[in-house]
């Protein structure tokens, strides 16, 4: 596949890029401030908020991955959902690409029945990002047409602070927060990327969000 990744220098985007390259796919990574990128990735400087650039770079792509944190592209006048609706979705639709989104865990449903982000124990520092993810997910679900898309939410513990190696094993869920056999909601960056690329190679989730746990 020919895959475009917006946010390739981020945690999730970098691991997804590595997994794609290891499986023989062609990857072009986009970043506003290109830095160190995985070997085998072509890097281009650009901004997801630029609709002309997004349409141009997505030309000929099979998949457009949005691995950008909402806070990176959102402004007081423009939400993450608006950026998806006005740039990423038209760019993917124009070239016939699938749209694949790195989502957040705050929108998942906890055992209490409420969203993780609505629990009193949720870290308020993460609330702005989760609020943006929630609005984006609602906007995507409200689309009547457009490109095929999916959003993959990681479990509660995901990121550079938690580390972890590649095992190639994971469990798939829908909207409920998952835990492993030890009651821990966690996945490593490499295993999240395995699940993400598995979905790209063998599509099972269409116009929906799903989650995984390691």
N, C-alpha and C positions, 0 to 999 in steps of 0.2 A: 504494500500500500504506500501511497504518497500521503504523509501526515504532516499537518501544520500544527504546531503547539504554541499557543500564546501563553507566556509565562514559563518558558523553558528553564529559566534560571532559578525558579522556585523549587521547594522541596518536592512536591508531587510531580510537577512538570519535568523535573530532572530525572526522577526515577522512571516515569513513563517513557521518556525519551530513551533512556538506557535500555529498557526492556524491548522497545520497538527496534532499536538498532541491533540488539543481540539476536532478534528474530529475523533480521534481514530486510526490514522495511526502511523506506527512505524518509528521513525526518528533517523538516525545516523548523527551527526554533525561532520564535519572535520574542524580543525583549526591548523595553524602552531603553535600558542601559545594559547592553550585552556584556557579560562577564564570562566567567568560566562555564563552559557547557560540556556535556558528555562527548567523548570521542565519537566521530561519525555523524555528528549533527551539523547541518549547515545553519548558521545563525544570521539573522537579519534584524536590524534595528527598526522598531516600529511600535505603534500604539494601537491597541484594540479599539480605542475610541474614534480612530480615524476610519470612517466608513470606506473612503476611496482606497486607502491602503489595504484594509481588510479584504475587500473584494478582489483587489489585484493579487495579493499574496496567496489567496485561497484558490486562485484559478488553477484548475487541473488537480486539485487535492481530492483524495478519497475521504479524508476525515479532517475536520477542524476541531482541535482540542482547546478548550478554554480552561487553563489551569491557573488563572490569575486570581489573586485574592480580591474580593470586592472592594476593599479599602484602597487598593492601588488604582482603580479606575473610576470609582464613584466620586462625585463632587456634590456640593450642596444643591446644585441645580440639575444633577443627572445621576440617577441611581444605577446600580449594577444591572438591574432588570432592564432598564432603558438601553444600556449599552448592548446587552444581548439582543434585544428586540430590534434595534436600529442598525447594528453593525454585524454581529456574529451570525445571527440567523439569516439575514439577507445574503451575506457572503457565502454561507454554506449552501443556501438554496440556489443561488445563481450558478454554482458549479456542480450542483448535485451531490455535494458531500454530506456525510453524516456529521452531526454536531455532538461532541462528547464533552461533558462538563465535570470538572472536579467540584463536587458540592461539599457542604459542611455537615458536621454531625449534630449541630444544634437543632436542626429541624426534624430529627428522628424522634419517634415516640418512645418514651420511657415506660417501664413496667407500671408506673402509676397512671398511665393513660394520657399524660400531658407531654407536650414536646419537651425535649431536654432543655432547650433554651428558656422555657417558662418555669423551670424548677427554681425554688429559692436558693438552692445550693449552686446554681450555675454561676460560673465566674463572670462578673459583669464586664470584665475587660474584653470578653469574646462576644458580648451581646450585639455590638454594632455590626460585626461581620455576619453573625447568625441572622440578624434582622434583614440584612441585604440578601442573604441566601434564601431566606423564606419568601421574600417578595419575588425574587427571580424564579423560584420554583412554582409559585402561584401563577406567574405570568406565562411560563412555559406550559403548564397544565391547561391554561385557558386558550391556547392556540387551537384554531380549527384546522389549520393546514400548515404548510411550511416543511422544512427538512425533517428527516428522521433524527431524533435526538435521544440521549439518555444522560442522566446525572448520577454519578456514583458518590455516595456519602461514606466516608470512613467511619469507624467506630470512635468512641470518645477519646481514646489515647492514640494519637497519630501525629507524627511530626518529628523533627530532628531531636527534640528533647527525649523522645522515647526510644529512638534507634530501632534495632532489630535487624535480623538477617533475612535472606531469601530462603523460604522453605518450599514455595510453590503451592502451599496448601491454604485454603480459606473456605469459609462458609458463607453462603449467599442468603440475604434476607430482603425484605421489601421496605417497609417504612418503620419497622420497630428496631430499636437499638439492640444490637446483638452482643453477647458475651461468649467467651470461650468456656472450655470445660472447668476452668478455675474461677469462673465468674468475673473475668476481666474483659473489658471492652477495648481491645487493642489490635492493631495490625502494624507491621513494619512498612516502611516506604517501599521496599522492593516487592513485598507481597501484595500491597495495594496496586502497584503497577502491573503485576501479573494478572490480577483480576480485571483491571482496566483493559489491558491488551487482549486478554482472552475474549472479552466482550466485543472488541473491535474485530477480532478474527472470526469469532463464531457468535454473531448477534443473537441475543435472546431477549433483550429488553428494548422495547421500542416506545418512544415518547413517554418515558416514565423514569422515576428515580428508583434506585435500589441501593443496598448497602452490603458490606462484607465485614467479616471479622477474621483474624488470623488464628 
